[in-house]
């Protein structure tokens, strides 16, 4: 529905992501609302119909339905309204963190870093309350944001206006995610798996947006491709 991709990013990186997706064969519709999804098509608000054998819906994060029964104040997307110290509005000993928290004057993105930082802060405030000390306000430390688009393509925006895209950004995205894996064995296993998939790309290693589809099997039957991305202009397999 939005006028651009990756809303938290700088307009230049948004434009780069759009260009890269279209180069890989993705038909991107901006400023477009979906009216209805049926078994075999997606119907847009303007009346256009898009045939679709498989529709993947990924339209944002909202609070679970159970939250509405808790009697706590909710804001946009079913998120729970919290004060500056992450305590739920009107409550003294209930905290909300991560994707579920809607902080006063701090519209944080629903990604990993806000969840990690709010969780740690809430833990420290609980310890302060147990010790009989006053709570402290939460201040988000911006470490930058990044998003991967596909093989050798990503966008990275760091504090102080540093912005990169392409292969370097993709390598930075891979490196950061490897670094945050728990344990050296997990890091090594992930590195070996990723390296193997990179080396066999295009030789039976799976199909991702922008890849050419595999040849049909004898008799004209198409080959089933595990993990084929929705949104590609290639016909379904």
C-alpha positions in Angstrom: 0.0 0.0 0.0 2.9 2.3 0.6 4.5 4.6 -2.0 8.0 3.1 -1.5 9.7 -0.1 -0.3 11.6 -0.4 3.0 10.0 2.6 4.7 12.7 3.1 7.4 15.4 3.4 4.8 16.7 6.5 3.0 14.9 7.2 -0.4 18.1 6.3 -2.4 18.2 2.9 -0.8 14.5 2.4 -1.3 14.9 3.2 -5.0 17.9 0.8 -5.2 15.8 -2.0 -3.7 13.0 -1.4 -6.2 15.4 -1.3 -9.1 17.1 -4.5 -8.0 13.8 -6.4 -7.5 12.5 -5.4 -10.9 15.8 -6.4 -12.5 15.4 -9.8 -10.9 11.9 -10.2 -12.5 9.7 -9.2 -9.6 6.5 -7.2 -10.6 6.3 -4.6 -7.8 3.0 -2.7 -7.3 3.3 0.4 -5.1 0.4 2.5 -3.8 -1.8 -0.6 -4.3 -4.3 -2.1 -1.9 -5.6 -5.7 -1.9 -9.4 -6.1 -1.8 -9.7 -9.9 -1.7 -7.6 -13.1 -2.0 -9.2 -16.2 -3.5 -7.9 -19.7 -4.2 -6.4 -18.7 -7.6 -6.1 -15.0 -7.7 -5.5 -11.7 -5.9 -8.1 -9.0 -6.5 -6.9 -5.4 -6.1 -8.9 -2.5 -4.9 -9.0 -0.9 -8.4 -10.6 -4.1 -9.8 -7.5 -5.6 -11.4 -7.1 -9.4 -10.9 -3.7 -11.1 -10.6 -3.8 -14.9 -11.2 -1.9 -16.7 -8.4 -1.5 -20.4 -7.6 0.3 -19.6 -4.3 -0.2 -16.3 -2.4 2.2 -15.4 0.4 0.8 -12.7 2.7 3.4 -10.6 4.6 1.8 -7.3 5.4 3.3 -6.4 8.7 3.3 -7.4 12.4 0.4 -7.0 14.8 -0.3 -8.1 18.3 -1.9 -11.5 19.0 -5.7 -11.6 19.3 -5.4 -12.6 23.0 -4.0 -9.1 23.8 -7.5 -7.6 23.4 -8.7 -9.7 26.4 -6.0 -8.5 28.7 -7.6 -5.2 29.4 -4.4 -3.3 28.5 -4.3 -0.1 26.4 -3.6 -0.8 22.7 -2.5 1.4 19.9 -1.9 0.8 16.2 -1.6 -2.8 15.1 -2.8 -4.1 18.5 0.5 -3.1 20.1 0.4 -2.3 23.8 1.0 1.3 24.8 3.9 1.7 27.3 5.6 4.7 29.0 9.2 5.8 28.8 10.4 3.1 31.1 8.5 0.4 29.2 5.8 -0.1 31.8 2.4 -0.5 30.4 0.4 2.7 30.5 -1.6 2.8 33.8 0.3 -0.2 35.3 3.1 -0.2 37.8 4.5 -3.8 37.5 3.7 -4.9 33.9 6.2 -4.3 31.1 5.8 -4.8 27.3 8.8 -5.1 25.0 9.8 -5.8 21.4 7.2 -5.9 18.6 4.3 -5.8 21.2 5.4 -2.5 22.7 4.3 1.0 21.4 6.5 3.5 23.2 5.6 7.1 23.8 7.3 9.3 21.2 9.5 6.5 20.0 7.9 4.8 16.9 10.6 2.0 16.7 10.6 -0.5 13.8 9.6 -4.0 14.6 13.0 -5.6 14.0 15.6 -7.3 16.1 17.5 -4.5 17.7 14.6 -2.7 19.4 13.4 -6.1 20.7 16.8 -6.9 22.1 17.4 -3.5 23.7 13.9 -3.1 25.2 14.1 -6.6 26.6 17.4 -5.9 28.4 16.1 -2.5 29.6 12.9 -4.1 31.0 15.0 -6.7 32.9 17.1 -3.9 34.5 14.0 -2.0 35.5 12.5 -5.0 37.1 15.7 -5.4 39.1 15.5 -1.8 40.2 11.9 -2.2 41.3 12.8 -5.2 43.4 15.6 -3.2 45.0 13.2 -0.4 45.8 14.7 2.0 43.3 13.0 4.2 40.6 12.9 3.1 37.0 14.8 4.8 34.2 13.6 5.9 30.8 14.4 3.8 27.7 16.7 5.3 25.1 17.1 3.4 21.8 20.7 3.1 20.5 20.5 3.2 16.7 23.1 0.7 15.4 21.8 1.0 11.8 19.4 -1.1 9.7 19.9 -3.5 6.8 17.9 -5.7 4.5 18.9 -8.4 2.1 17.3 -8.4 -1.4 18.9 -11.5 -2.9 22.2 -13.0 -3.8 24.9 -10.3 -3.8 22.3 -7.6 -3.2 21.4 -5.8 0.1 21.0 -2.3 1.5 22.6 -1.1 4.7 22.1 2.3 6.4 24.4 3.1 9.4 24.3 6.0 11.8 25.7 9.4 10.7 24.4 9.0 7.1 26.6 6.0 6.0 24.7 4.1 3.3 25.9 1.2 1.1 24.2 -1.3 -1.3 25.1 -4.1 -3.6 27.7 -6.9 -2.9 29.4 -5.1 -0.1 26.1 -4.6 1.7 25.3 -8.2 1.1 28.5 -9.4 2.6 28.0 -7.1 5.6 24.5 -8.5 6.1 25.9 -12.1 6.0 28.8 -11.3 8.3 26.6 -9.6 10.9 24.1 -12.5 11.0 26.9 -15.0 11.4 28.4 -13.0 14.2 25.2 -13.0 16.2 24.7 -16.8 16.0 25.2 -18.5 19.3 28.3 -20.7 19.5 31.3 -21.2 17.2 29.9 -24.5 15.9 26.7 -22.8 14.7 28.7 -20.1 13.0 31.0 -22.6 11.3 28.1 -24.7 10.2 26.2 -21.7 8.8 29.3 -20.4 7.0 29.9 -23.8 5.4 26.3 -24.2 4.3 26.1 -20.7 2.9 29.5 -21.1 1.1 28.3 -24.4 -0.4 25.0 -22.9 -1.7 26.9 -19.9 -3.1 29.3 -22.2 -5.1 26.6 -24.5 -6.5 24.3 -21.6 -7.5 22.5 -22.4 -10.7 23.4 -26.1 -10.4 20.5 -27.6 -8.6 20.9 -25.5 -5.5 17.3 -24.1 -5.5 15.6 -21.2 -7.3 15.4 -17.7 -6.0 13.9 -14.5 -7.5 15.8 -13.7 -10.7 17.0 -17.2 -11.5 16.1 -18.9 -14.7 13.6 -21.7 -14.2 14.8 -25.3 -14.7 14.0 -27.1 -17.9 10.7 -29.1 -18.0 10.8 -32.8 -17.5 10.2 -35.3 -20.3 6.6 -35.3 -21.4 6.2 -31.6 -20.8 5.6 -31.8 -17.1 7.2 -28.9 -15.2 9.6 -29.6 -12.4 8.5 -28.7 -8.9 10.9 -26.1 -7.4 11.1 -26.1 -3.6 11.4 -22.5 -2.3 10.3 -20.8 -5.5 9.6 -17.2 -4.6 6.1 -15.7 -5.0 6.0 -12.6 -7.1 8.4 -13.8 -9.9 7.3 -13.3 -13.4 8.3 -16.8 -14.2 5.3 -19.2 -14.5 4.5 -21.5 -11.5 6.4 -24.9 -11.4 
